[in-house]
Amino acid sequence: MYHLHHPDLIVTDLMMPMMDGIAMLHEIRKSNQKIPVILMTASLEHVHLVEAINL
């Protein structure tokens, strides 16, 4: 959907049915390093939070 619509902002969740938010951001960052992202989650997993911040 990202490549089809070219949004100005991405709002997503960490847990999604087909691809989690981290995997999605890895794919998007391959082609666009600057698009702003808001990643929501109820997870308190330190590893997820650090990886999300780095992306």
C-alpha distance matrix in Angstrom:
0.0 3.8 5.5 5.1 6.1 8.1 9.2 12.8 12.7 10.9 12.7 12.4 15.0 16.6 17.0 14.1 14.7 12.7 12.5 14.4 13.5 15.8 14.3 10.7 12.7 14.7 11.9 10.6 14.3 15.1 13.7 14.1 17.0 17.4 14.5 15.9 14.8 16.4 16.6 18.6 20.7 24.0 24.7 27.7 27.3 28.5 26.6 23.2 24.1 25.4 22.5 20.1 22.5 22.7 19.0
3.8 0.0 3.8 5.5 5.5 5.4 6.7 9.9 10.0 8.6 11.3 11.6 14.7 16.1 17.3 15.1 16.4 14.5 13.2 14.4 12.7 14.4 13.3 9.6 10.4 12.5 9.9 7.7 11.2 12.2 10.5 10.4 13.4 13.7 10.8 12.7 12.1 14.3 15.0 17.6 20.0 23.6 24.1 26.8 26.3 27.0 25.1 21.8 22.4 23.3 20.4 17.9 19.9 19.9 16.1
5.5 3.8 0.0 3.8 5.8 5.6 8.6 11.7 12.8 12.0 15.0 15.4 18.3 19.4 20.5 18.2 19.0 16.6 15.4 17.1 15.7 16.8 15.1 11.8 12.5 13.7 10.4 8.6 11.8 11.7 9.4 10.3 13.8 14.5 12.4 15.0 15.0 17.7 18.4 21.2 23.6 27.2 27.4 30.0 29.2 29.7 27.5 24.5 25.2 25.7 22.6 20.5 22.4 21.8 18.0
5.1 5.5 3.8 0.0 3.8 6.1 8.9 12.5 13.9 13.4 16.0 16.6 19.5 21.2 21.9 19.1 19.7 17.4 17.0 19.0 17.8 19.6 17.9 14.4 15.6 17.1 13.9 12.1 15.4 15.5 13.1 13.7 17.2 17.4 14.9 17.2 17.1 19.4 20.3 22.6 25.1 28.6 29.3 32.1 31.6 32.4 30.4 27.1 27.8 28.7 25.7 23.3 25.3 25.1 21.3
6.1 5.5 5.8 3.8 0.0 3.9 5.7 9.4 11.0 11.1 13.8 15.1 18.5 20.6 21.7 19.2 20.3 18.7 18.1 19.4 17.7 19.7 18.8 15.0 15.6 17.8 15.1 12.6 15.7 16.5 13.9 13.5 16.7 16.0 13.1 15.0 15.2 17.3 18.7 21.0 23.9 27.4 28.4 31.2 31.1 31.8 30.2 26.8 27.0 28.1 25.4 22.6 24.2 24.4 20.7
8.1 5.4 5.6 6.1 3.9 0.0 3.8 6.7 8.9 9.7 13.1 14.8 18.3 20.2 21.9 20.0 21.6 19.9 18.5 19.4 17.1 18.5 17.9 14.2 13.9 16.0 13.7 10.5 13.0 14.0 11.1 10.1 13.2 12.4 9.7 12.1 13.0 15.7 17.5 20.3 23.3 27.0 27.8 30.2 30.0 30.3 28.6 25.4 25.4 26.0 23.4 20.7 21.8 21.8 18.2
9.2 6.7 8.6 8.9 5.7 3.8 0.0 3.8 5.5 6.8 10.0 12.4 16.1 18.4 20.3 18.8 20.9 19.8 18.4 18.6 15.9 17.7 17.8 14.1 13.5 16.3 14.7 11.3 13.5 15.5 13.1 11.1 13.4 11.8 8.4 9.7 10.5 12.7 15.0 17.6 20.8 24.5 25.6 28.0 28.2 28.5 27.3 23.9 23.5 24.4 22.2 19.1 20.1 20.7 17.2
12.8 9.9 11.7 12.5 9.4 6.7 3.8 0.0 3.8 7.0 10.2 13.3 17.0 19.3 21.7 20.8 23.3 22.5 20.7 20.3 17.1 18.5 19.3 15.8 14.3 17.2 16.2 12.6 13.8 16.2 13.9 11.0 12.4 9.8 6.6 7.4 9.3 11.7 14.7 17.4 20.9 24.6 25.7 27.7 28.1 28.0 27.1 23.9 22.9 23.6 21.9 18.6 18.9 19.6 16.5
12.7 10.0 12.8 13.9 11.0 8.9 5.5 3.8 0.0 3.8 6.7 9.9 13.5 15.9 18.5 17.9 20.8 20.4 18.5 17.5 14.2 15.8 17.1 13.8 12.2 15.5 15.2 11.8 13.0 16.1 14.5 11.5 12.2 9.9 6.2 5.3 6.0 7.9 10.9 13.6 17.2 20.8 22.0 24.0 24.6 24.6 23.9 20.6 19.5 20.6 19.0 15.6 15.9 17.2 14.2
10.9 8.6 12.0 13.4 11.1 9.7 6.8 7.0 3.8 0.0 3.8 6.3 10.0 12.3 14.7 14.1 17.1 16.8 14.8 13.8 10.5 12.5 13.8 10.6 9.5 13.1 13.0 10.1 11.8 15.0 14.1 11.7 12.4 11.1 7.5 6.4 4.7 6.2 8.1 10.8 14.2 17.8 19.0 21.2 21.7 22.1 21.2 17.7 17.0 18.5 16.7 13.2 14.4 15.7 12.6
12.7 11.3 15.0 16.0 13.8 13.1 10.0 10.2 6.7 3.8 0.0 3.8 7.2 10.2 12.5 12.3 15.6 16.2 14.5 12.9 9.8 12.4 14.3 11.5 10.9 14.7 15.1 12.8 14.5 17.8 17.4 15.2 15.5 14.2 10.8 8.7 5.9 4.7 6.0 7.7 11.1 14.6 16.3 18.7 19.6 20.5 20.1 16.5 15.7 17.8 16.5 12.8 14.2 16.3 13.7
12.4 11.6 15.4 16.6 15.1 14.8 12.4 13.3 9.9 6.3 3.8 0.0 3.8 6.8 8.8 8.7 12.1 12.9 11.1 9.3 6.5 9.7 11.6 9.3 9.5 13.2 13.7 12.4 14.3 17.4 17.7 16.1 16.4 16.0 12.9 11.2 7.7 6.3 5.0 6.2 8.8 12.3 13.6 16.4 17.1 18.4 17.8 14.0 13.9 16.4 14.8 11.4 13.7 15.8 13.2
15.0 14.7 18.3 19.5 18.5 18.3 16.1 17.0 13.5 10.0 7.2 3.8 0.0 3.8 5.5 6.6 10.4 12.0 10.3 7.7 5.8 9.0 11.3 10.1 10.8 14.0 15.1 14.5 16.3 19.2 20.2 18.8 18.8 18.7 16.0 14.1 10.3 8.3 5.4 4.7 5.7 9.0 10.2 13.4 14.1 16.0 15.6 11.8 12.1 15.1 13.8 10.9 13.6 16.0 13.9
16.6 16.1 19.4 21.2 20.6 20.2 18.4 19.3 15.9 12.3 10.2 6.8 3.8 0.0 3.8 6.4 10.0 11.3 9.0 5.5 4.2 6.5 9.1 9.2 9.9 12.4 14.1 14.4 15.7 18.4 20.0 19.0 18.6 19.3 17.1 15.4 11.7 10.1 6.5 6.2 5.4 8.4 8.1 11.2 11.1 13.1 12.3 8.5 9.7 12.6 11.1 8.9 12.2 14.2 12.6
17.0 17.3 20.5 21.9 21.7 21.9 20.3 21.7 18.5 14.7 12.5 8.8 5.5 3.8 0.0 3.8 6.9 9.1 7.8 5.1 6.3 8.8 10.3 10.6 12.4 14.5 15.7 16.5 18.2 20.5 22.2 21.6 21.7 22.5 20.1 18.7 15.0 13.4 10.0 8.9 7.3 9.2 9.0 12.6 12.4 15.1 14.2 10.8 12.7 15.7 14.1 12.4 15.9 17.7 16.0
14.1 15.1 18.2 19.1 19.2 20.0 18.8 20.8 17.9 14.1 12.3 8.7 6.6 6.4 3.8 0.0 3.8 6.0 5.8 5.0 6.8 10.0 10.2 9.7 12.4 14.6 14.8 15.6 18.1 20.0 21.2 21.0 21.8 22.6 19.9 19.0 15.5 14.4 11.5 11.0 10.4 12.5 12.8 16.4 16.1 18.6 17.4 14.0 15.9 18.6 16.5 14.7 18.2 19.7 17.3
14.7 16.4 19.0 19.7 20.3 21.6 20.9 23.3 20.8 17.1 15.6 12.1 10.4 10.0 6.9 3.8 0.0 3.8 6.0 7.1 9.9 12.7 11.9 11.6 14.9 16.5 16.2 17.5 20.2 21.6 22.9 23.2 24.3 25.4 22.8 22.3 18.9 18.1 15.3 14.8 14.0 15.6 15.7 19.3 18.7 21.4 20.0 16.8 19.2 21.7 19.4 18.0 21.6 22.8 20.3
12.7 14.5 16.6 17.4 18.7 19.9 19.8 22.5 20.4 16.8 16.2 12.9 12.0 11.3 9.1 6.0 3.8 0.0 3.8 6.8 9.7 11.9 10.1 9.7 13.4 14.5 13.5 15.2 18.2 18.9 20.3 21.1 22.6 24.1 21.7 21.8 18.7 18.7 16.2 16.5 16.1 18.2 17.9 21.2 20.2 22.5 20.4 17.4 20.0 21.9 19.1 18.0 21.6 22.1 19.4
12.5 13.2 15.4 17.0 18.1 18.5 18.4 20.7 18.5 14.8 14.5 11.1 10.3 9.0 7.8 5.8 6.0 3.8 0.0 3.8 6.6 8.2 6.3 6.4 9.9 10.8 10.4 12.3 14.8 15.8 17.5 18.2 19.3 21.0 18.9 19.0 16.0 16.2 13.6 14.6 14.3 16.8 16.0 19.1 17.7 19.6 17.3 14.3 16.8 18.5 15.5 14.5 18.1 18.4 15.7
14.4 14.4 17.1 19.0 19.4 19.4 18.6 20.3 17.5 13.8 12.9 9.3 7.7 5.5 5.1 5.0 7.1 6.8 3.8 0.0 3.8 5.6 5.5 6.3 8.8 10.2 11.0 12.5 14.4 16.1 18.0 18.1 18.5 20.0 18.0 17.4 14.1 13.8 10.7 11.5 10.8 13.4 12.4 15.3 14.1 16.0 14.0 10.7 13.2 15.1 12.5 11.3 15.0 15.8 13.5
13.5 12.7 15.7 17.8 17.7 17.1 15.9 17.1 14.2 10.5 9.8 6.5 5.8 4.2 6.3 6.8 9.9 9.7 6.6 3.8 0.0 3.8 5.5 5.0 6.1 8.6 9.9 10.4 12.0 14.4 16.1 15.5 15.5 16.6 14.5 13.7 10.3 10.2 7.3 8.9 9.3 12.6 12.0 14.6 13.8 15.1 13.4 9.8 11.3 13.2 10.6 8.5 12.0 13.1 10.5
15.8 14.4 16.8 19.6 19.7 18.5 17.7 18.5 15.8 12.5 12.4 9.7 9.0 6.5 8.8 10.0 12.7 11.9 8.2 5.6 3.8 0.0 3.8 5.4 5.1 6.2 8.8 9.9 10.4 12.7 15.0 14.7 14.1 15.9 14.6 14.1 11.1 11.6 8.9 11.0 11.0 14.0 12.5 14.4 12.7 13.3 10.9 7.8 9.7 10.7 7.5 6.4 10.1 10.3 8.1
14.3 13.3 15.1 17.9 18.8 17.9 17.8 19.3 17.1 13.8 14.3 11.6 11.3 9.1 10.3 10.2 11.9 10.1 6.3 5.5 5.5 3.8 0.0 3.8 5.4 5.1 6.4 8.8 10.0 11.2 13.7 14.3 14.5 16.8 15.6 15.9 13.3 14.4 12.0 14.2 14.2 17.1 15.6 17.7 15.7 16.4 13.6 11.0 13.3 13.9 10.4 10.0 13.4 12.8 10.2
10.7 9.6 11.8 14.4 15.0 14.2 14.1 15.8 13.8 10.6 11.5 9.3 10.1 9.2 10.6 9.7 11.6 9.7 6.4 6.3 5.0 5.4 3.8 0.0 3.8 5.4 5.2 6.3 8.6 10.2 11.8 12.0 12.9 14.7 12.9 13.5 11.0 12.5 10.8 13.3 14.2 17.6 16.8 19.2 17.9 18.7 16.2 13.2 14.8 15.6 12.3 10.8 13.9 13.7 10.4
12.7 10.4 12.5 15.6 15.6 13.9 13.5 14.3 12.2 9.5 10.9 9.5 10.8 9.9 12.4 12.4 14.9 13.4 9.9 8.8 6.1 5.1 5.4 3.8 0.0 3.8 5.3 5.0 5.9 8.6 10.3 9.7 9.7 11.5 10.2 10.7 8.5 10.6 9.5 12.7 14.1 17.6 16.8 18.6 17.4 17.4 15.1 12.2 13.0 13.3 10.1 8.3 10.8 10.4 6.8
14.7 12.5 13.7 17.1 17.8 16.0 16.3 17.2 15.5 13.1 14.7 13.2 14.0 12.4 14.5 14.6 16.5 14.5 10.8 10.2 8.6 6.2 5.1 5.4 3.8 0.0 3.8 5.6 5.3 6.6 9.5 10.0 9.9 12.7 12.4 13.5 11.9 14.2 12.8 15.9 16.8 20.1 18.6 20.1 18.2 17.9 15.0 12.8 14.2 13.7 10.0 9.7 12.0 10.4 7.3
11.9 9.9 10.4 13.9 15.1 13.7 14.7 16.2 15.2 13.0 15.1 13.7 15.1 14.1 15.7 14.8 16.2 13.5 10.4 11.0 9.9 8.8 6.4 5.2 5.3 3.8 0.0 3.8 5.5 5.4 7.5 9.0 10.4 13.2 12.4 14.3 13.0 15.6 14.7 17.7 18.9 22.3 21.2 23.1 21.4 21.4 18.5 16.2 17.6 17.4 13.8 13.0 15.4 13.9 10.5
10.6 7.7 8.6 12.1 12.6 10.5 11.3 12.6 11.8 10.1 12.8 12.4 14.5 14.4 16.5 15.6 17.5 15.2 12.3 12.5 10.4 9.9 8.8 6.3 5.0 5.6 3.8 0.0 3.8 5.4 5.7 6.0 7.8 9.9 8.8 11.0 10.3 13.4 13.3 16.7 18.6 22.2 21.6 23.5 22.3 22.2 19.7 17.1 17.8 17.7 14.4 12.8 14.6 13.5 9.8
14.3 11.2 11.8 15.4 15.7 13.0 13.5 13.8 13.0 11.8 14.5 14.3 16.3 15.7 18.2 18.1 20.2 18.2 14.8 14.4 12.0 10.4 10.0 8.6 5.9 5.3 5.5 3.8 0.0 3.8 5.3 4.8 5.0 8.1 8.4 10.6 10.6 13.9 14.0 17.6 19.4 23.0 22.0 23.3 21.9 21.1 18.6 16.5 16.9 16.0 12.8 11.8 12.8 11.0 7.5
15.1 12.2 11.7 15.5 16.5 14.0 15.5 16.2 16.1 15.0 17.8 17.4 19.2 18.4 20.5 20.0 21.6 18.9 15.8 16.1 14.4 12.7 11.2 10.2 8.6 6.6 5.4 5.4 3.8 0.0 3.8 6.0 7.2 10.7 11.4 14.1 14.3 17.5 17.5 21.0 22.6 26.1 24.9 26.2 24.4 23.7 20.8 19.0 19.8 18.7 15.3 14.9 16.1 13.8 10.7
13.7 10.5 9.4 13.1 13.9 11.1 13.1 13.9 14.5 14.1 17.4 17.7 20.2 20.0 22.2 21.2 22.9 20.3 17.5 18.0 16.1 15.0 13.7 11.8 10.3 9.5 7.5 5.7 5.3 3.8 0.0 3.8 6.7 9.4 9.9 13.3 14.1 17.7 18.3 21.9 24.0 27.7 26.9 28.5 27.1 26.4 23.8 21.7 22.2 21.3 18.1 17.0 18.0 16.1 12.7
14.1 10.4 10.3 13.7 13.5 10.1 11.1 11.0 11.5 11.7 15.2 16.1 18.8 19.0 21.6 21.0 23.2 21.1 18.2 18.1 15.5 14.7 14.3 12.0 9.7 10.0 9.0 6.0 4.8 6.0 3.8 0.0 3.8 5.7 6.3 9.8 11.2 15.0 16.2 19.9 22.4 26.1 25.6 27.0 26.0 25.2 23.0 20.7 20.6 19.8 17.0 15.4 15.8 14.3 11.0
17.0 13.4 13.8 17.2 16.7 13.2 13.4 12.4 12.2 12.4 15.5 16.4 18.8 18.6 21.7 21.8 24.3 22.6 19.3 18.5 15.5 14.1 14.5 12.9 9.7 9.9 10.4 7.8 5.0 7.2 6.7 3.8 0.0 3.8 6.2 8.8 10.4 14.1 15.3 19.1 21.4 25.0 24.3 25.3 24.2 22.9 20.9 19.0 18.4 17.2 14.8 13.4 13.1 11.3 8.6
17.4 13.7 14.5 17.4 16.0 12.4 11.8 9.8 9.9 11.1 14.2 16.0 18.7 19.3 22.5 22.6 25.4 24.1 21.0 20.0 16.6 15.9 16.8 14.7 11.5 12.7 13.2 9.9 8.1 10.7 9.4 5.7 3.8 0.0 3.8 6.3 9.1 12.7 14.8 18.5 21.3 24.9 24.8 25.7 25.2 23.9 22.5 20.3 19.1 18.3 16.4 14.4 13.5 12.6 10.2
14.5 10.8 12.4 14.9 13.1 9.7 8.4 6.6 6.2 7.5 10.8 12.9 16.0 17.1 20.1 19.9 22.8 21.7 18.9 18.0 14.5 14.6 15.6 12.9 10.2 12.4 12.4 8.8 8.4 11.4 9.9 6.3 6.2 3.8 0.0 3.8 6.5 10.1 12.5 16.1 19.2 22.9 23.1 24.5 24.4 23.6 22.3 19.6 18.6 18.5 16.6 13.9 13.7 13.6 10.6
15.9 12.7 15.0 17.2 15.0 12.1 9.7 7.4 5.3 6.4 8.7 11.2 14.1 15.4 18.7 19.0 22.3 21.8 19.0 17.4 13.7 14.1 15.9 13.5 10.7 13.5 14.3 11.0 10.6 14.1 13.3 9.8 8.8 6.3 3.8 0.0 3.8 6.9 9.9 13.3 16.5 20.1 20.7 21.9 22.2 21.5 20.8 18.0 16.4 16.7 15.4 12.2 11.7 12.6 10.2
14.8 12.1 15.0 17.1 15.2 13.0 10.5 9.3 6.0 4.7 5.9 7.7 10.3 11.7 15.0 15.5 18.9 18.7 16.0 14.1 10.3 11.1 13.3 11.0 8.5 11.9 13.0 10.3 10.6 14.3 14.1 11.2 10.4 9.1 6.5 3.8 0.0 3.8 6.2 9.7 12.9 16.5 17.1 18.6 19.0 18.7 18.0 14.9 13.6 14.5 13.2 9.6 10.0 11.6 9.0
16.4 14.3 17.7 19.4 17.3 15.7 12.7 11.7 7.9 6.2 4.7 6.3 8.3 10.1 13.4 14.4 18.1 18.7 16.2 13.8 10.2 11.6 14.4 12.5 10.6 14.2 15.6 13.4 13.9 17.5 17.7 15.0 14.1 12.7 10.1 6.9 3.8 0.0 3.8 6.4 10.0 13.4 14.6 16.2 17.2 17.3 17.3 14.0 12.3 14.2 13.5 9.7 10.2 12.8 10.9
16.6 15.0 18.4 20.3 18.7 17.5 15.0 14.7 10.9 8.1 6.0 5.0 5.4 6.5 10.0 11.5 15.3 16.2 13.6 10.7 7.3 8.9 12.0 10.8 9.5 12.8 14.7 13.3 14.0 17.5 18.3 16.2 15.3 14.8 12.5 9.9 6.2 3.8 0.0 3.8 6.7 10.4 11.1 13.1 13.9 14.5 14.3 10.8 9.7 12.1 11.2 7.6 9.2 12.0 10.3
18.6 17.6 21.2 22.6 21.0 20.3 17.6 17.4 13.6 10.8 7.7 6.2 4.7 6.2 8.9 11.0 14.8 16.5 14.6 11.5 8.9 11.0 14.2 13.3 12.7 15.9 17.7 16.7 17.6 21.0 21.9 19.9 19.1 18.5 16.1 13.3 9.7 6.4 3.8 0.0 3.8 7.2 8.9 11.3 12.9 14.2 14.8 11.2 10.2 13.4 13.2 9.9 11.6 14.8 13.6
20.7 20.0 23.6 25.1 23.9 23.3 20.8 20.9 17.2 14.2 11.1 8.8 5.7 5.4 7.3 10.4 14.0 16.1 14.3 10.8 9.3 11.0 14.2 14.2 14.1 16.8 18.9 18.6 19.4 22.6 24.0 22.4 21.4 21.3 19.2 16.5 12.9 10.0 6.7 3.8 0.0 3.8 5.3 8.2 9.9 12.0 12.8 9.5 9.0 12.7 12.8 10.3 12.5 15.5 14.9
24.0 23.6 27.2 28.6 27.4 27.0 24.5 24.6 20.8 17.8 14.6 12.3 9.0 8.4 9.2 12.5 15.6 18.2 16.8 13.4 12.6 14.0 17.1 17.6 17.6 20.1 22.3 22.2 23.0 26.1 27.7 26.1 25.0 24.9 22.9 20.1 16.5 13.4 10.4 7.2 3.8 0.0 3.8 6.5 9.2 11.8 13.4 10.8 10.4 14.2 15.0 13.1 15.0 18.1 18.0
24.7 24.1 27.4 29.3 28.4 27.8 25.6 25.7 22.0 19.0 16.3 13.6 10.2 8.1 9.0 12.8 15.7 17.9 16.0 12.4 12.0 12.5 15.6 16.8 16.8 18.6 21.2 21.6 22.0 24.9 26.9 25.6 24.3 24.8 23.1 20.7 17.1 14.6 11.1 8.9 5.3 3.8 0.0 3.8 5.5 8.5 10.0 7.8 8.1 11.7 12.5 11.5 13.6 16.4 16.6
27.7 26.8 30.0 32.1 31.2 30.2 28.0 27.7 24.0 21.2 18.7 16.4 13.4 11.2 12.6 16.4 19.3 21.2 19.1 15.3 14.6 14.4 17.7 19.2 18.6 20.1 23.1 23.5 23.3 26.2 28.5 27.0 25.3 25.7 24.5 21.9 18.6 16.2 13.1 11.3 8.2 6.5 3.8 0.0 3.8 6.0 8.7 7.8 7.3 10.5 12.3 11.9 13.2 16.0 17.1
27.3 26.3 29.2 31.6 31.1 30.0 28.2 28.1 24.6 21.7 19.6 17.1 14.1 11.1 12.4 16.1 18.7 20.2 17.7 14.1 13.8 12.7 15.7 17.9 17.4 18.2 21.4 22.3 21.9 24.4 27.1 26.0 24.2 25.2 24.4 22.2 19.0 17.2 13.9 12.9 9.9 9.2 5.5 3.8 0.0 3.8 5.5 5.4 6.4 8.8 10.2 10.9 12.6 14.6 15.8
28.5 27.0 29.7 32.4 31.8 30.3 28.5 28.0 24.6 22.1 20.5 18.4 16.0 13.1 15.1 18.6 21.4 22.5 19.6 16.0 15.1 13.3 16.4 18.7 17.4 17.9 21.4 22.2 21.1 23.7 26.4 25.2 22.9 23.9 23.6 21.5 18.7 17.3 14.5 14.2 12.0 11.8 8.5 6.0 3.8 0.0 3.8 5.5 5.2 6.2 8.5 9.9 10.7 12.3 14.4
26.6 25.1 27.5 30.4 30.2 28.6 27.3 27.1 23.9 21.2 20.1 17.8 15.6 12.3 14.2 17.4 20.0 20.4 17.3 14.0 13.4 10.9 13.6 16.2 15.1 15.0 18.5 19.7 18.6 20.8 23.8 23.0 20.9 22.5 22.3 20.8 18.0 17.3 14.3 14.8 12.8 13.4 10.0 8.7 5.5 3.8 0.0 3.8 5.5 5.4 6.1 8.6 10.1 10.7 12.4
23.2 21.8 24.5 27.1 26.8 25.4 23.9 23.9 20.6 17.7 16.5 14.0 11.8 8.5 10.8 14.0 16.8 17.4 14.3 10.7 9.8 7.8 11.0 13.2 12.2 12.8 16.2 17.1 16.5 19.0 21.7 20.7 19.0 20.3 19.6 18.0 14.9 14.0 10.8 11.2 9.5 10.8 7.8 7.8 5.4 5.5 3.8 0.0 3.8 5.6 5.2 6.0 8.6 10.0 10.6
24.1 22.4 25.2 27.8 27.0 25.4 23.5 22.9 19.5 17.0 15.7 13.9 12.1 9.7 12.7 15.9 19.2 20.0 16.8 13.2 11.3 9.7 13.3 14.8 13.0 14.2 17.6 17.8 16.9 19.8 22.2 20.6 18.4 19.1 18.6 16.4 13.6 12.3 9.7 10.2 9.0 10.4 8.1 7.3 6.4 5.2 5.5 3.8 0.0 3.8 5.5 5.2 6.2 8.7 10.0
25.4 23.3 25.7 28.7 28.1 26.0 24.4 23.6 20.6 18.5 17.8 16.4 15.1 12.6 15.7 18.6 21.7 21.9 18.5 15.1 13.2 10.7 13.9 15.6 13.3 13.7 17.4 17.7 16.0 18.7 21.3 19.8 17.2 18.3 18.5 16.7 14.5 14.2 12.1 13.4 12.7 14.2 11.7 10.5 8.8 6.2 5.4 5.6 3.8 0.0 3.8 5.5 5.2 6.2 8.8
22.5 20.4 22.6 25.7 25.4 23.4 22.2 21.9 19.0 16.7 16.5 14.8 13.8 11.1 14.1 16.5 19.4 19.1 15.5 12.5 10.6 7.5 10.4 12.3 10.1 10.0 13.8 14.4 12.8 15.3 18.1 17.0 14.8 16.4 16.6 15.4 13.2 13.5 11.2 13.2 12.8 15.0 12.5 12.3 10.2 8.5 6.1 5.2 5.5 3.8 0.0 3.8 5.5 5.1 6.3
20.1 17.9 20.5 23.3 22.6 20.7 19.1 18.6 15.6 13.2 12.8 11.4 10.9 8.9 12.4 14.7 18.0 18.0 14.5 11.3 8.5 6.4 10.0 10.8 8.3 9.7 13.0 12.8 11.8 14.9 17.0 15.4 13.4 14.4 13.9 12.2 9.6 9.7 7.6 9.9 10.3 13.1 11.5 11.9 10.9 9.9 8.6 6.0 5.2 5.5 3.8 0.0 3.8 5.4 5.2
22.5 19.9 22.4 25.3 24.2 21.8 20.1 18.9 15.9 14.4 14.2 13.7 13.6 12.2 15.9 18.2 21.6 21.6 18.1 15.0 12.0 10.1 13.4 13.9 10.8 12.0 15.4 14.6 12.8 16.1 18.0 15.8 13.1 13.5 13.7 11.7 10.0 10.2 9.2 11.6 12.5 15.0 13.6 13.2 12.6 10.7 10.1 8.6 6.2 5.2 5.5 3.8 0.0 3.8 5.4
22.7 19.9 21.8 25.1 24.4 21.8 20.7 19.6 17.2 15.7 16.3 15.8 16.0 14.2 17.7 19.7 22.8 22.1 18.4 15.8 13.1 10.3 12.8 13.7 10.4 10.4 13.9 13.5 11.0 13.8 16.1 14.3 11.3 12.6 13.6 12.6 11.6 12.8 12.0 14.8 15.5 18.1 16.4 16.0 14.6 12.3 10.7 10.0 8.7 6.2 5.1 5.4 3.8 0.0 3.8
19.0 16.1 18.0 21.3 20.7 18.2 17.2 16.5 14.2 12.6 13.7 13.2 13.9 12.6 16.0 17.3 20.3 19.4 15.7 13.5 10.5 8.1 10.2 10.4 6.8 7.3 10.5 9.8 7.5 10.7 12.7 11.0 8.6 10.2 10.6 10.2 9.0 10.9 10.3 13.6 14.9 18.0 16.6 17.1 15.8 14.4 12.4 10.6 10.0 8.8 6.3 5.2 5.4 3.8 0.0
